Amino acid sequence: MTTATPSEARHTRVIWPMSELTDHSGEHALVDALTSGARVTLTWEDRQQAHFPLSWLRDHCPCTECRHTTTRERLYIPLELPDSAPEARLEDGNLELTWADGHISRFDAGWLRQRRPGQESGDHVPARRPWAEDFQPVRVDHADFVAGAAGERAWLTALLRDGLVLLENGPLADEEVSRLAERIGPLRATNFGARFDVRSKPNPNNAAYTAIGLPLHTDLPNWRQPPDIQLLYCLENDAEGGESTFTDGFAAAEALRERSPESFRLLSETPIDFRFQDEEHDIAWRAPILTLDHDGQLLEVRFNNWIRDSLCLPLEKADAWYRAYREFWNLVHDPRQRLEFSLLPGQMIAFDNRRVLHGRNAFDPNSGRRHLQGTYLDLDLLESRLRVLARSA
């Protein structure tokens, strides 16, 4: 057992580099470091304590031998346990460890405090929040979004938290949806292209390119990895009808779990086939309507009635699946849980395509023009952008 001597436990706090871009300039200096067995016990000046495994500390050494100087990627490979306890020393209110092989690891006290075992990660990505019955989307002005970090951060936070956000007062400019999306990251291309036009047209290969009503759905469940985030920018909308509709698919799924656990189980455990086919593409995938993580929490909803392929289930399971499907359909289309409004020219709706279901009412193409431009983005890029913006907050 070794401990840093009192003379080394200085309270003056100097920030040490940790091969990190995230701020770790916490106020509290370390005042004690006790090495015992396979761990180091650290004490900060406010008497908070934490125990760190020696293997973890060796693995996270930020020196230039263990981390690449420009990419910050790990070079050290943790294949062996440290042979013996290192010598612990406190300097500048931080921790210095000298290992048995002479290697020196220097850890900033604020960085260690952020990562002490049991501590939340401190990620700036908000948790998903279910819609209340009176839910209305956050509205962000286009000028605020493009002006600086605050507007963009408000838009990203609302979209990640609520699954839906509205941008207003944008220019009536072709490809504006692409310019806005590219502030976040590269566009996610599909068989419909990187950017697509939603309007009635001859010989459509998708129901969105007609004037019929579209029941609530998610896009492209026939893909192994459906698009995460959809952006729809309104350029024209003076036709009669065509109101956009949205509902929180996670909220509907949780209502099904509560009311009918067996139906929820069937829809989350029974893969079905989805398929899109035209003259140039035949894209198919098999997955359940509801996907859960290892803790049983919802990860995604795949719900699109017109591109469900033939239901290939054993006879004894088919009727039960259809009953569960009807139950979920009714919950999804409950008018009390549905948003319905007409997009105005210069407005852009963005939503989580793997959580929020969207649709539209039928419209009369002879009564006026309706033209939306859309694209997709990956969720990882939105979360990444929000973390980057948080560095300058």
C-alpha positions in Angstrom: 0.0 0.0 0.0 1.4 3.4 -0.9 0.0 6.9 -0.6 1.1 10.4 -1.8 2.8 12.3 1.0 1.1 15.4 2.4 3.9 17.6 1.0 3.0 16.4 -2.5 -0.8 17.0 -2.1 -0.8 20.6 -3.2 -4.2 22.4 -3.6 -3.1 24.6 -6.5 -5.0 23.3 -9.5 -3.2 23.4 -12.9 -5.0 21.9 -15.9 -3.1 19.0 -17.5 -3.7 17.9 -21.1 -5.5 14.6 -21.6 -5.7 14.2 -25.4 -9.3 15.4 -25.1 -11.3 18.2 -26.8 -14.0 18.1 -24.2 -13.5 20.5 -21.3 -12.3 18.9 -18.1 -11.3 21.9 -16.1 -13.1 21.0 -12.9 -12.4 23.2 -9.9 -11.5 20.5 -7.4 -7.9 19.4 -6.9 -6.8 16.0 -5.6 -5.5 15.9 -2.1 -4.8 12.2 -1.6 -4.0 9.1 -3.7 -3.8 5.7 -2.0 -2.6 2.6 -3.9 -3.9 -0.6 -2.4 -4.0 -4.0 -4.2 -5.3 -3.6 -7.8 -6.7 -0.1 -7.4 -6.0 3.5 -6.5 -8.3 5.5 -4.2 -8.4 9.2 -5.0 -9.7 12.0 -2.7 -10.6 15.4 -4.0 -10.4 18.6 -1.8 -14.2 18.5 -1.3 -13.8 15.0 0.2 -15.3 13.2 -2.7 -13.7 9.8 -3.3 -13.4 7.3 -6.1 -11.7 4.0 -6.7 -9.9 3.3 -10.0 -8.6 -0.1 -11.2 -4.9 -0.1 -12.0 -5.7 -1.7 -15.4 -8.1 1.1 -16.2 -5.6 3.8 -15.3 -2.8 2.2 -17.4 -5.2 1.7 -20.3 -6.2 5.4 -20.2 -2.7 6.9 -20.0 -2.8 10.1 -22.3 0.9 10.3 -23.0 2.2 10.4 -26.6 3.4 6.8 -26.3 -0.1 5.6 -25.5 -2.2 8.1 -27.6 -1.5 9.4 -31.1 -0.5 13.0 -30.9 -2.9 14.2 -33.7 -5.7 11.7 -33.9 -6.0 11.1 -30.1 -6.6 7.5 -30.8 -5.4 4.8 -28.4 -2.1 3.2 -29.2 -1.7 1.2 -25.9 -3.1 -2.4 -26.0 -4.3 -3.6 -22.6 -3.3 -7.3 -22.9 -1.5 -7.6 -19.5 -2.3 -6.5 -16.0 0.2 -4.2 -14.4 2.9 -6.3 -12.7 2.8 -4.3 -9.5 1.3 -1.2 -8.0 2.7 2.1 -9.3 4.2 4.9 -7.3 1.5 7.6 -6.8 2.4 11.3 -6.6 0.2 14.4 -6.5 1.4 17.4 -8.4 -0.5 20.6 -9.4 -3.5 19.0 -7.7 -3.4 16.1 -10.2 -2.2 12.5 -10.3 1.1 11.1 -11.5 1.7 7.4 -11.6 5.1 5.8 -12.1 4.7 2.2 -13.2 7.1 -0.7 -12.4 8.5 -0.6 -15.9 9.3 3.1 -15.5 6.4 4.4 -17.6 4.8 7.6 -16.3 1.1 8.4 -16.6 -0.2 11.8 -15.7 -3.9 12.3 -15.1 -5.8 15.6 -14.7 -8.0 15.7 -11.6 -11.0 17.1 -13.4 -10.8 14.5 -16.1 -10.6 11.7 -13.5 -13.6 13.2 -11.6 -15.7 13.2 -14.8 -14.9 9.5 -15.3 -15.0 8.1 -11.8 -16.8 4.8 -11.6 -20.6 5.2 -11.3 -20.6 8.7 -12.6 -22.9 9.7 -15.5 -21.0 10.2 -18.7 -21.9 13.9 -18.9 -23.0 13.6 -22.5 -24.7 16.6 -23.9 -27.2 14.5 -26.0 -30.6 14.8 -24.3 -32.6 11.7 -23.3 -35.7 11.0 -25.4 -38.8 12.5 -23.9 -42.3 11.0 -24.7 -44.9 13.3 -26.1 -47.6 14.5 -23.8 -51.2 14.8 -25.1 -50.8 18.5 -25.6 -47.4 18.2 -27.3 -46.4 20.9 -29.8 -43.1 20.9 -31.6 -40.4 23.4 -30.7 -40.1 26.2 -33.4 -36.7 27.6 -34.3 -36.4 30.5 -36.7 -34.3 29.9 -39.8 -32.3 33.1 -39.2 -31.4 31.9 -35.7 -30.4 28.4 -37.0 -27.9 29.8 -39.5 -26.7 32.7 -37.3 -24.7 30.7 -34.8 -24.4 28.0 -32.3 -27.4 28.9 -30.0 -30.1 28.4 -32.7 -28.5 25.3 -34.1 -28.1 23.9 -30.6 -31.8 24.6 -29.8 -32.9 22.8 -33.0 -30.7 19.8 -32.4 -31.7 19.5 -28.7 -35.4 19.5 -29.6 -35.0 17.0 -32.4 -33.0 14.5 -30.4 -35.2 14.9 -27.3 -38.7 15.1 -28.9 -38.1 13.4 -32.2 -39.6 16.4 -34.0 -38.8 20.1 -34.5 -40.0 22.8 -36.8 -37.8 25.4 -38.6 -39.6 28.6 -39.7 -39.3 31.6 -42.0 -36.8 30.1 -44.4 -36.1 31.3 -47.9 -38.1 29.8 -50.9 -34.9 28.5 -52.5 -34.3 25.3 -54.3 -31.9 22.9 -52.4 -32.2 24.9 -49.1 -32.9 21.6 -47.4 -29.6 20.3 -48.6 -27.7 23.4 -47.4 -29.3 23.2 -44.0 -28.6 19.4 -43.7 -25.0 19.8 -44.7 -24.3 22.1 -41.7 -24.8 18.8 -39.7 -23.1 16.3 -42.0 -23.2 14.5 -45.4 -26.7 13.6 -46.7 -27.8 10.0 -46.4 -28.5 8.7 -49.9 -31.0 6.0 -50.7 -32.5 4.6 -53.9 -34.5 7.9 -54.1 -31.2 9.9 -54.2 -29.5 12.1 -51.6 -32.2 14.7 -52.0 -35.7 14.0 -53.3 -38.8 16.0 -54.3 -42.2 15.1 -52.8 -44.9 16.1 -55.3 -47.5 14.4 -57.4 -46.0 13.2 -60.7 -46.9 10.7 -63.5 -45.9 7.1 -63.2 -44.8 7.3 -59.5 -42.6 4.5 -58.0 -43.7 5.5 -54.4 -47.0 6.5 -52.8 -45.4 9.8 -51.6 -45.3 10.9 -55.3 -49.0 10.7 -55.6 -51.9 12.8 -54.2 -53.4 10.0 -52.1 -53.5 10.1 -48.3 -50.6 8.4 -46.6 -51.3 6.6 -43.3 -48.8 7.1 -40.6 -45.6 5.2 -41.3 -41.8 5.2 -41.1 -39.7 5.4 -44.3 -37.7 2.6 -45.8 -38.1 -0.2 -43.2 -37.1 -2.5 -46.1 -33.5 -1.3 -45.6 -31.1 -3.1 -43.2 -30.4 0.4 -41.7 -33.4 2.7 -42.4 -32.6 6.4 -42.4 -32.5 8.0 -39.0 -33.6 11.6 -39.5 -35.8 13.0 -42.2 -36.0 16.7 -43.2 -38.9 18.0 -45.3 -38.7 21.6 -46.6 -41.8 23.2 -47.9 -41.4 25.3 -51.1 -45.1 25.3 -52.2 -48.3 24.3 -50.6 -51.5 25.9 -51.9 -53.4 22.7 -52.9 -56.5 21.8 -51.0 -55.7 19.1 -48.3 -52.3 17.5 -47.9 -52.0 18.3 -44.1 -49.0 16.6 -42.6 -49.6 14.2 -39.7 -47.2 12.9 -37.0 -47.3 10.7 -33.9 -44.8 9.4 -31.4 -44.4 5.7 -32.3 -42.5 5.0 -29.1 -45.5 6.4 -27.1 -47.9 4.2 -29.0 -45.6 1.1 -28.5 -45.4 1.7 -24.8 -49.2 2.0 -24.6 -49.4 -1.3 -26.4 -46.9 -2.8 -23.9 -49.1 -1.7 -21.0 -52.4 -2.7 -22.4 -51.5 -5.8 -24.3 -48.2 -7.3 -23.3 -48.7 -10.4 -25.5 -49.3 -8.2 -28.6 -46.2 -6.1 -27.7 -44.2 -9.3 -27.4 -45.4 -10.6 -30.8 -44.5 -7.4 -32.6 -41.1 -7.1 -30.9 -40.1 -10.8 -31.4 -41.6 -11.7 -34.7 -39.6 -10.7 -37.8 -41.6 -9.9 -40.9 -40.6 -9.1 -44.5 -40.5 -5.6 -45.9 -39.8 -5.0 -49.6 -39.6 -2.2 -52.2 -39.4 -3.1 -55.8 -39.5 -1.2 -59.1 -37.8 -1.6 -62.5 -34.3 -0.8 -61.0 -34.4 -1.9 -57.4 -35.5 -4.8 -55.2 -34.6 -3.9 -51.6 -35.8 -6.2 -48.9 -35.1 -6.8 -45.2 -36.7 -8.9 -42.4 -37.2 -7.4 -39.0 -39.8 -7.0 -36.3 -42.0 -4.0 -36.2 -40.7 -3.1 -32.8 -37.0 -3.5 -32.0 -35.7 -3.5 -28.3 -32.3 -3.2 -26.8 -30.8 -5.6 -24.2 -32.7 -3.9 -21.4 -36.1 -4.1 -23.2 -36.2 -0.4 -24.1 -37.4 0.6 -27.6 -34.8 1.2 -30.2 -36.9 1.6 -33.3 -40.3 1.3 -35.0 -40.5 -0.2 -38.5 -44.1 0.5 -39.6 -45.1 0.9 -43.2 -48.2 -0.9 -44.4 -47.7 -0.6 -48.2 -44.3 -2.1 -48.4 -44.9 -5.0 -46.1 -44.1 -8.1 -48.1 -46.0 -11.4 -48.0 -46.4 -12.4 -44.4 -44.4 -15.6 -44.1 -45.5 -16.9 -40.7 -46.6 -20.4 -39.6 -50.4 -20.8 -39.7 -50.8 -20.9 -35.9 -49.0 -17.5 -35.6 -50.5 -15.5 -38.4 -53.9 -14.7 -36.8 -52.3 -13.7 -33.5 -49.8 -11.4 -35.4 -52.7 -9.7 -37.3 -54.5 -9.1 -34.0 -51.4 -7.5 -32.5 -50.9 -5.5 -35.7 -54.5 -4.1 -35.6 -54.1 -3.2 -32.0 -50.9 -1.2 -32.7 -52.4 0.4 -35.8 -55.3 1.7 -33.7 -53.0 3.2 -31.1 -50.8 4.8 -33.8 -53.8 6.4 -35.4 -55.5 7.6 -32.2 -56.4 11.2 -33.1 -55.8 12.3 -29.5 -52.1 11.5 -30.0 -51.7 12.8 -33.5 -50.3 16.2 -34.7 -51.9 17.5 -37.9 -51.0 20.8 -39.6 -50.2 22.2 -43.0 -46.6 23.0 -43.7 -46.2 26.6 -44.9 -43.7 27.6 -47.6 -40.4 28.3 -45.9 -41.0 25.8 -43.1 -39.0 22.6 -42.6 -40.1 19.8 -40.4 -37.4 17.4 -39.1 -38.2 14.2 -37.3 -36.7 10.9 -36.1 -37.8 8.4 -38.7 -37.1 5.4 -36.5 -39.3 6.8 -33.7 -41.9 9.3 -35.1 -44.4 8.1 -37.7 -45.5 10.6 -40.4 -48.2 10.8 -43.0 -50.4 13.2 -44.8 -54.0 13.7 -45.8 -55.0 13.4 -49.5 -54.8 16.6 -51.6 -56.3 17.8 -54.8 -53.4 18.4 -57.3 -55.8 20.4 -59.5 -56.4 23.0 -56.8 -52.8 24.2 -56.4 -49.2 23.1 -56.2 -47.6 21.1 -53.4 -43.9 20.7 -53.4 -41.6 19.6 -50.6 -37.9 18.7 -50.8 -36.5 16.2 -48.5 -33.3 14.4 -47.4 -32.0 12.2 -44.6 -29.3 12.5 -42.0 -27.6 9.9 -39.8 -28.4 10.2 -36.1 -24.8 9.9 -35.2 -24.0 13.1 -37.0 -26.7 15.1 -35.1 -25.4 13.8 -31.8 -21.8 14.6 -32.9 -22.7 18.1 -34.0 -24.4 18.8 -30.6 -21.3 17.6 -28.7 -19.1 19.9 -30.8 -21.3 22.9 -30.2 -21.3 22.1 -26.5 -17.5 22.7 -26.4 -18.1 26.4 -27.1 -21.2 26.8 -24.9 
